[in-house]
Amino acid sequence: MATVTLDQVRKSFGAHAVLHGIDLDVADGEFIVLVGPSGCGKSTLLRMIAGLETISDGEVVIGDEIVNDLPPKERNIAMVFQNYALYPHMRVAQNMGFSLRLARRPREEIDREVGRAARILDLEALLDRYPKELSGGQRQRVAMGRAIVRDPDVFLFDEPLSNLDAKLRVQMRAEIKALHQRLRTTTVYVTHDQIEAMTMADRIVVMRDGRIEQIGRPTELYDRPVNIFVATFIGSPAMNLVEGEIGERDGRKVLNVAHGAGTWDLPAAGGSLATGRKVTLGIRPEALFLAPEGAAATIIVTEPTGAETHVVMDIGGTHVTGVFRERIELEPGAEVRVIASPETYHLFDPATGNRIEIDAAT
C-alpha cells in the first residue's frame, strides 16, 4: 500500500486547460472518490495518476516516488475500467493471471494468486468460463480479480459500475466496499454518481471545471456544503433552493420568501444577518414538513416510492421537492403550506454561490 499525493497538477490539451492546479493527499489505505459532472476532469486526473495521460505541470507522487515520467507498468497500480477490458478468447483464470504471465512469474505463483483472488470475489466456480458466458456483474468481478492478483500499491477505478443495471450497481457497490475493507489498499475511484460517492467513500472530492470545489467525508459534504454547486450535487433528491430576503418580525430576523410565498423563521444565530440582505435558502427535501404556518405551496405531482412519498411543489414560482415518510395523497393543484426547522437551513450568497456562515455573518 502507499499514499498518493498530487501537487499543483495541471493538464492542458494545446491551449485548452482542463485541470487547474489540483492538490490532493490520499492517505495509505484510504478510499477516495472523485465525483463531478461530465467534463469536470475527474477521469483525466485518474489517468494521470495511472500514467495513461501526460502531466502538463505539477507532480504525482505514489509512496515516496515522483512518478511523472514512469510508465504505467512501473507505478505498481492496477486499474479497473468501465468496459471491463477482458480478453474474449481467454478463460476467466487466464484473464485474471495474464499480467503475471507477462511478468514471467512461475506457474505456481500465478495459480496461487488467481486462486486467492477467486476466493475473495467468489469466482472459483467460474474460472473455466469465457467472458461471453458471464453476466455483467461477474465480468466486473473478473476485472477486479485481474487487478487484485497484481497486489498493487494503489487501485484505480474509472466508473466501473456505469454499464450495470440499477440492482446490480447496488450489489457491486457493496462488494467493492467490502473488498476495500478486507484488503485496505489505497483506492481512487471515479464516478459521476453521487450515490456511489456517498455510500463508498472515506472522503469525497467534488470537482467542477477542472478544479476541486470541496473535499470531506460524505456526511461533511452533505451537512455543510461550501457552495450551491456542492449543495445541489450531493444528495438525492437534490437540495431545494429558494430565493428570499432577510426581514424582521417581532424582534427576530426572518426570511421573507420570494414572490410573497411566506415568511420563515431563521435560527437564533441569524440575528447577525443584515435586514434586506438577499439570500438563497437551501433545504434538504427530507427536512420539509407540512404545517399551517408554513410557506404557501401548490402541489405539482406526488411520487409514491413505497417507504417514502416524494412531493414536487411550487413555492413562489420555484419548484421544491419534499420527501415525506408518511404516504401523502394530494392531487395536483392542491394548496398546502410547508416549513422546515430553522436548524436545517443552509444559507448561500446568491451573488457568489458561497455558503453564509450565519454565526459569523454581518
C-alpha positions as CSV (number, residue, x, y, z in Angstrom):
1,M,0.0,0.0,0.0
2,A,1.0,3.6,-0.5
3,T,0.0,7.2,-0.3
4,V,-0.9,9.3,-3.4
5,T,0.0,13.0,-3.5
6,L,-1.0,15.4,-6.2
7,D,0.9,18.7,-6.1
8,Q,-0.4,21.5,-8.3
9,V,-1.2,19.1,-11.1
10,R,-2.2,20.7,-14.3
11,K,-3.3,19.4,-17.7
12,S,-3.8,21.2,-21.0
13,F,-4.6,20.0,-24.4
14,G,-3.0,22.6,-26.6
15,A,-4.2,26.0,-25.4
16,H,-7.2,24.4,-23.6
17,A,-6.6,23.9,-19.9
18,V,-8.7,21.1,-18.3
19,L,-7.1,20.8,-14.8
20,H,-6.1,23.9,-12.9
21,G,-3.6,23.1,-10.2
22,I,-5.0,20.1,-8.3
23,D,-3.7,19.5,-4.8
24,L,-4.8,16.2,-3.1
25,D,-3.3,13.9,-0.5
26,V,-4.7,10.4,-0.3
27,A,-3.7,8.5,2.9
28,D,-2.4,5.0,2.9
29,G,-5.3,2.6,2.7
30,E,-7.9,5.4,2.1
31,F,-10.8,5.1,-0.3
32,I,-11.1,8.4,-2.2
33,V,-13.9,9.1,-4.6
34,L,-13.6,11.8,-7.3
35,V,-17.1,12.9,-8.3
36,G,-18.5,15.6,-10.5
37,P,-20.4,16.2,-13.8
38,S,-19.2,15.1,-17.2
39,G,-16.2,17.1,-18.4
40,C,-15.0,18.2,-14.9
41,G,-11.7,16.4,-15.3
42,K,-12.0,13.6,-12.9
43,S,-11.2,10.8,-15.4
44,T,-8.3,12.8,-16.8
45,L,-6.9,13.1,-13.3
46,L,-7.2,9.4,-12.7
47,R,-5.5,8.6,-16.0
48,M,-2.6,11.0,-15.0
49,I,-2.2,9.0,-11.7
50,A,-2.1,5.8,-13.8
51,G,0.4,7.2,-16.3
52,L,-2.0,6.9,-19.2
53,E,-2.1,10.7,-19.6
54,T,0.9,13.0,-19.5
55,I,1.2,15.8,-16.9
56,S,1.5,19.3,-18.2
57,D,2.7,20.6,-14.8
58,G,3.0,19.6,-11.2
59,E,3.9,16.3,-9.5
60,V,2.2,13.0,-8.9
61,V,3.8,11.1,-6.0
62,I,3.0,7.4,-5.2
63,G,4.6,6.4,-1.9
64,D,7.8,8.3,-1.8
65,E,8.5,8.4,-5.5
66,I,7.6,11.1,-8.1
67,V,6.1,9.1,-10.9
68,N,5.6,11.8,-13.6
69,D,8.0,10.1,-16.0
70,L,7.3,6.5,-15.1
71,P,5.3,4.3,-17.5
72,P,2.1,2.7,-16.0
73,K,3.7,-0.8,-15.6
74,E,6.4,0.7,-13.3
75,R,3.9,2.5,-11.0
76,N,2.6,-0.6,-9.3
77,I,-1.0,0.4,-9.8
78,A,-4.0,-1.6,-11.0
79,M,-6.8,0.0,-12.9
80,V,-10.4,-1.3,-13.4
81,F,-12.1,0.2,-16.4
82,Q,-15.7,1.0,-17.2
83,N,-15.8,-1.6,-20.1
84,Y,-14.1,-4.5,-18.2
85,A,-11.5,-4.9,-21.0
86,L,-11.4,-8.7,-20.8
87,Y,-9.8,-10.8,-23.5
88,P,-12.8,-12.7,-25.1
89,H,-10.6,-15.7,-26.2
90,M,-9.3,-16.3,-22.7
91,R,-11.0,-18.1,-19.8
92,V,-11.6,-16.3,-16.5
93,A,-8.4,-17.8,-14.9
94,Q,-6.3,-16.8,-17.9
95,N,-7.7,-13.2,-17.9
96,M,-7.0,-12.8,-14.2
97,G,-3.5,-14.2,-14.4
98,F,-2.5,-12.5,-17.7
99,S,-0.4,-9.7,-16.1
100,L,1.6,-12.2,-14.1
101,R,2.2,-14.3,-17.2
102,L,3.6,-11.2,-18.9
103,A,5.8,-10.6,-15.9
104,R,7.1,-14.2,-16.4
105,R,6.0,-15.3,-12.9
106,P,6.2,-19.0,-12.1
107,R,3.1,-21.0,-12.9
108,E,2.7,-22.0,-9.2
109,E,2.7,-18.3,-8.2
110,I,0.1,-17.4,-10.9
111,D,-2.2,-20.3,-9.9
112,R,-1.9,-19.3,-6.2
113,E,-2.7,-15.6,-6.8
114,V,-5.5,-16.3,-9.2
115,G,-7.0,-18.8,-6.6
116,R,-6.6,-16.2,-3.8
117,A,-8.4,-13.5,-5.9
118,A,-11.1,-16.0,-7.0
119,R,-11.9,-16.9,-3.3
120,I,-12.1,-13.2,-2.4
121,L,-14.5,-12.4,-5.2
122,D,-16.5,-15.7,-5.2
123,L,-15.3,-16.6,-8.7
124,E,-13.9,-20.1,-8.1
125,A,-16.8,-21.8,-9.9
126,L,-16.3,-19.6,-13.0
127,L,-12.6,-19.9,-13.6
128,D,-13.1,-22.1,-16.7
129,R,-15.7,-19.9,-18.4
130,Y,-15.2,-17.4,-21.2
131,P,-16.3,-13.8,-20.7
132,K,-19.3,-14.2,-23.0
133,E,-20.6,-16.8,-20.6
134,L,-20.7,-14.3,-17.7
135,S,-23.2,-11.7,-16.5
136,G,-22.2,-8.1,-16.3
137,G,-21.6,-8.3,-12.6
138,Q,-19.4,-11.4,-13.0
139,R,-17.3,-9.7,-15.7
140,Q,-16.8,-6.8,-13.4
141,R,-15.6,-9.1,-10.6
142,V,-13.2,-10.8,-13.1
143,A,-11.8,-7.3,-14.0
144,M,-11.4,-6.6,-10.2
145,G,-9.7,-10.0,-9.8
146,R,-7.2,-9.2,-12.5
147,A,-6.3,-6.1,-10.5
148,I,-6.1,-8.0,-7.2
149,V,-3.6,-10.6,-8.4
150,R,-1.1,-7.8,-9.1
151,D,-1.0,-6.9,-5.4
152,P,-0.8,-3.2,-6.3
153,D,0.0,-0.3,-4.1
154,V,-3.0,1.6,-5.5
155,F,-6.3,0.6,-7.0
156,L,-7.8,3.0,-9.6
157,F,-11.4,2.6,-10.7
158,D,-12.8,4.5,-13.6
159,E,-16.7,4.5,-13.4
160,P,-16.7,0.7,-13.1
161,L,-20.4,0.3,-12.5
162,S,-21.9,2.6,-15.1
163,N,-22.7,-0.3,-17.5
164,L,-24.6,-2.3,-14.9
165,D,-28.4,-2.1,-14.2
166,A,-29.6,-0.4,-11.1
167,K,-30.0,-3.5,-8.9
168,L,-26.6,-4.8,-9.8
169,R,-24.9,-1.4,-9.2
170,V,-26.2,-1.6,-5.6
171,Q,-24.8,-5.1,-5.2
172,M,-21.4,-4.2,-6.7
173,R,-21.1,-1.1,-4.6
174,A,-21.3,-3.3,-1.5
175,E,-18.9,-5.8,-3.0
176,I,-16.2,-3.1,-3.8
177,K,-16.6,-1.5,-0.4
178,A,-16.3,-4.9,1.3
179,L,-13.2,-5.7,-0.8
180,H,-11.6,-2.5,0.3
181,Q,-12.3,-3.2,3.9
182,R,-10.7,-6.6,3.5
183,L,-7.6,-5.5,1.5
184,R,-7.2,-1.9,2.8
185,T,-5.4,-1.0,-0.5
186,T,-5.3,2.7,-1.3
187,T,-8.1,3.4,-3.8
188,V,-9.0,6.3,-6.0
189,Y,-12.5,5.8,-7.6
190,V,-14.1,8.0,-10.3
191,T,-17.8,8.3,-10.7
192,H,-20.4,10.8,-11.8
193,D,-23.0,9.1,-9.5
194,Q,-23.1,11.0,-6.1
195,I,-24.9,8.0,-4.5
196,E,-21.9,5.8,-5.3
197,A,-19.7,8.5,-3.8
198,M,-21.8,8.9,-0.6
199,T,-22.0,5.2,0.1
200,M,-18.5,4.1,-0.7
201,A,-16.0,6.8,0.1
202,D,-13.9,7.6,3.1
203,R,-13.6,11.1,1.6
204,I,-15.2,12.6,-1.4
205,V,-13.5,15.1,-3.8
206,V,-16.1,17.2,-5.6
207,M,-14.8,18.6,-8.9
208,R,-16.1,21.2,-11.3
209,D,-14.5,22.6,-14.4
210,G,-11.1,21.2,-13.6
211,R,-11.0,22.4,-10.0
212,I,-11.7,20.9,-6.6
213,E,-14.8,22.5,-5.0
214,Q,-14.7,20.6,-1.7
215,I,-13.0,17.6,0.0
216,G,-14.5,15.9,3.0
217,R,-16.2,12.9,4.5
218,P,-19.6,12.2,2.9
219,T,-21.6,13.5,5.9
220,E,-19.5,16.7,6.0
221,L,-20.3,17.5,2.4
222,Y,-24.0,16.7,2.9
223,D,-24.3,18.7,6.2
224,R,-22.0,21.7,5.3
225,P,-21.6,22.2,1.6
226,V,-19.3,25.1,0.9
227,N,-21.4,26.4,-2.0
228,I,-24.5,25.9,-4.0
229,F,-22.8,23.6,-6.5
230,V,-21.8,21.1,-3.9
231,A,-25.1,21.5,-2.1
232,T,-27.1,20.6,-5.2
233,F,-24.7,17.9,-6.4
234,I,-24.6,15.9,-3.2
235,G,-27.9,14.4,-2.1
236,S,-30.8,12.8,-3.9
237,P,-33.3,14.3,-4.5
238,A,-31.2,17.5,-4.7
239,M,-31.3,20.2,-2.2
240,N,-34.1,22.8,-2.7
241,L,-33.1,26.4,-3.3
242,V,-35.5,29.2,-2.5
243,E,-34.7,32.9,-3.0
244,G,-35.6,35.3,-0.3
245,E,-34.7,38.4,1.7
246,I,-33.8,38.9,5.4
247,G,-36.6,40.7,7.3
248,E,-37.8,41.2,10.8
249,R,-40.9,40.0,12.8
250,D,-41.5,40.5,16.5
251,G,-37.9,41.5,17.1
252,R,-36.5,38.4,15.3
253,K,-34.8,38.0,11.9
254,V,-36.9,36.0,9.4
255,L,-36.7,35.0,5.8
256,N,-39.3,36.6,3.5
257,V,-39.7,34.0,0.7
258,A,-39.7,35.5,-2.8
259,H,-42.9,36.4,-4.5
260,G,-44.8,36.7,-1.2
261,A,-44.9,32.9,-0.7
262,G,-44.5,33.3,3.1
263,T,-42.2,34.1,6.0
264,W,-39.9,31.5,7.7
265,D,-38.1,31.9,11.0
266,L,-34.3,31.9,11.0
267,P,-32.1,30.2,13.6
268,A,-31.2,32.4,16.6
269,A,-27.7,33.0,15.1
270,G,-29.4,34.5,12.1
271,G,-29.8,37.7,14.0
272,S,-26.4,38.8,12.7
273,L,-27.7,38.9,9.2
274,A,-28.5,42.4,7.8
275,T,-32.1,43.2,7.2
276,G,-32.8,43.5,3.5
277,R,-30.0,41.2,2.5
278,K,-30.7,38.9,-0.4
279,V,-30.1,35.2,0.3
280,T,-30.6,31.8,-1.2
281,L,-32.1,29.3,1.2
282,G,-31.2,25.7,0.8
283,I,-33.4,23.0,2.4
284,R,-32.9,19.2,2.1
285,P,-36.1,17.5,0.8
286,E,-36.4,15.3,3.9
287,A,-36.3,18.4,6.2
288,L,-39.6,19.8,4.9
289,F,-42.9,19.1,6.6
290,L,-46.5,20.3,6.3
291,A,-47.6,22.9,8.8
292,P,-50.3,25.6,8.8
293,E,-47.9,28.4,9.4
294,G,-45.6,27.5,6.6
295,A,-45.0,29.0,3.1
296,A,-47.8,28.6,0.6
297,A,-47.2,25.8,-1.9
298,T,-49.1,24.3,-4.8
299,I,-48.9,20.6,-5.4
300,I,-47.4,19.7,-8.9
301,V,-47.1,15.9,-8.6
302,T,-46.8,13.2,-5.9
303,E,-44.4,10.2,-6.4
304,P,-45.0,7.3,-4.0
305,T,-41.9,5.1,-3.7
306,G,-43.2,2.7,-1.1
307,A,-41.3,3.7,2.1
308,E,-41.5,7.4,1.2
309,T,-43.5,9.9,-0.8
310,H,-41.8,12.5,-3.0
311,V,-43.9,15.6,-3.5
312,V,-43.0,18.3,-6.0
313,M,-44.5,21.7,-5.2
314,D,-44.4,25.2,-6.4
315,I,-43.4,27.8,-3.8
316,G,-43.3,31.4,-5.1
317,G,-42.6,30.2,-8.7
318,T,-39.8,27.8,-7.6
319,H,-40.2,24.0,-7.8
320,V,-39.4,22.4,-4.4
321,T,-39.3,18.7,-3.6
322,G,-40.3,17.3,-0.3
323,V,-39.6,13.7,0.9
324,F,-42.1,12.5,3.5
325,R,-42.1,9.2,5.4
326,E,-45.9,9.1,5.5
327,R,-48.0,8.2,2.5
328,I,-49.4,11.5,1.3
329,E,-52.2,11.6,-1.3
330,L,-52.6,15.1,-2.7
331,E,-54.0,15.9,-6.1
332,P,-52.1,18.3,-8.5
333,G,-53.2,21.9,-7.8
334,A,-53.9,21.3,-4.1
335,E,-52.9,24.1,-1.8
336,V,-50.7,23.3,1.2
337,R,-48.2,25.0,3.5
338,V,-44.7,23.7,4.2
339,I,-42.0,24.6,6.6
340,A,-38.7,23.3,7.8
341,S,-36.9,23.5,11.2
342,P,-34.5,26.6,11.1
343,E,-31.7,24.3,12.3
344,T,-31.8,22.5,9.0
345,Y,-31.4,25.6,6.8
346,H,-28.4,26.3,4.6
347,L,-27.9,29.9,3.5
348,F,-25.9,31.0,0.5
349,D,-24.9,34.3,-1.1
350,P,-26.9,34.5,-4.4
351,A,-24.1,36.6,-6.0
352,T,-21.2,34.2,-5.3
353,G,-23.0,30.9,-4.5
354,N,-20.8,30.5,-1.4
355,R,-22.1,29.4,2.0
356,I,-23.1,32.0,4.5
357,E,-21.9,31.1,8.0
358,I,-24.7,32.8,9.9
359,D,-22.9,32.6,13.3
360,A,-20.4,35.0,11.9
361,A,-22.4,36.8,9.3
362,T,-22.7,40.5,9.1
